[in-house]
Amino acid sequence: MTFFLTGCVAVAMAQPLTDKQKQKAAKIHAEAFTVDTHADVPINMMKEGFDVAQEHDYETDGSQIDFPRMKKGGMDAMFFAVYLGQGMRSAEATAEAKQRALAIFDKIHQAVRDNPDIAGIATTAKDGYELQKQGKRAVYFGMENGWPVGNDLANLKQYYDLGLRYITLSHSANNDICDSSTDPDGPEYNGLSAFGEEVVQEMNRLGIMVDISHVSDSTFYDVMRLTKAPAIASHSSCRALCDHPRNMTDDMIRALAKNGGVIQINFVPSFVKKPSEQQELSMKAIRLKMRQVDLSEADKLALREEMKAMREKYAKDVPTVAEAVNHIEHVIKLVGVDHVGIGMDMDGGGLVQGCRDVSEIGSITEELVRRGYSAKDIRKIWGENVMRVLTEVEKIAQKM
């Protein structure tokens, strides 16, 4: 039996929760303001026929997020990702990227307008807490990949006015802003570009959180040197527990904490624990196929069957909720409970045993209770930490 030490509490991880612990976890979960800082549900929303206001089934179509399941799981707020994979960096391609990004903004806004009794747009911490009181889901905006910024700082203000409150500076390849952690050709600027430095400064001025998930280590340290406001890692985990360039080293986590920022733990299996090479290749291939928006019904069915077969094949290798919470705990031991949160990357690959979709997030709270964390600490992890950062970023912008 494996034992973990949390403060003064030794917890037998294999032991099931007692009824008392379950009741405690349910109460904490119901009262906490739960926030996930990276949700890829817009990928599905942009596909014909997907209605985010209707409850879907993970086993049937592989989707993990919709408004009914958010409510069922007690998820109060999510940052819906305006995501674009990096394409060509020509003027024409970048202009098209902007139009695609604006279409995603429109789709999310329309979904909320169509369901005013279920959800509302939030841009501040106060907005989110107020929507929670009303029993509604709070929809925040994040942009995954700064490619749609192009080379025009004025685009930042346009996106801010549409509700954008963080930008992940890059995705899986370098762009005009900075180097990515996973570009196959390696670094282009050894950090931020000259334009990227202007982007960070303008984001500080406007009140947009700088998100360093996906960026190279050198880009991260450039951001730490330059930013006047706390930064976030909207969906990253710990390299000490899983050696992947998308994860953060202990030194990076310490620097982010010193900056006042927060790392939001990612639940993508290959960022939680190292998968077999074949498993990783299979998962990556299917994820890339599922991100396409022009799939036929036959293609969708084939992909669902392929995904189902893959899940069955590697079922025993998928990490558990407990293994994901190990990353939360690692950050707490390293820098304290004020600098960690949750950004599961659902509908973008985030999946652990015990939390297949957003309706099952109570299992995370149960695991934290199992380990002896207080209600106060769990509230910080689930939402208060990132809301503190959002509020601080706003205050700093008002002074600039």
LINFEN-V209930 format. One record per run of one state. SS is the DSSP state (helix for helix, strand for strand, loop for the rest). FROM is the first residue (numbers start at 1). TO is the last residue. Records with the same first field share a line. If there is no record, write none. Layout:
SS = FROM-TO + FROM-TO
This chain:
loop = 1-2 + 7-8 + 13-18 + 32-34 + 40-40 + 46-57 + 62-66 + 74-76 + 84-90 + 114-118 + 122-124 + 134-136 + 145-145 + 150-153 + 162-163 + 169-177 + 179-179 + 181-191 + 193-193 + 207-208 + 212-214 + 216-216 + 227-231 + 234-237 + 239-247 + 249-249 + 259-261 + 266-267 + 273-276 + 291-296 + 314-314 + 318-319 + 336-336 + 343-345 + 347-349 + 351-351 + 354-354 + 356-357 + 361-361 + 371-374 + 400-400
strand = 3-6 + 9-12 + 35-39 + 77-83 + 119-121 + 137-144 + 164-168 + 178-178 + 180-180 + 192-192 + 209-211 + 215-215 + 232-233 + 238-238 + 248-248 + 262-265 + 268-268 + 320-320 + 340-342 + 346-346 + 350-350 + 352-353 + 355-355
helix = 19-31 + 41-45 + 58-61 + 67-73 + 91-113 + 125-133 + 146-149 + 154-161 + 194-206 + 217-226 + 250-258 + 269-272 + 277-290 + 297-313 + 315-317 + 321-335 + 337-339 + 358-360 + 362-370 + 375-399
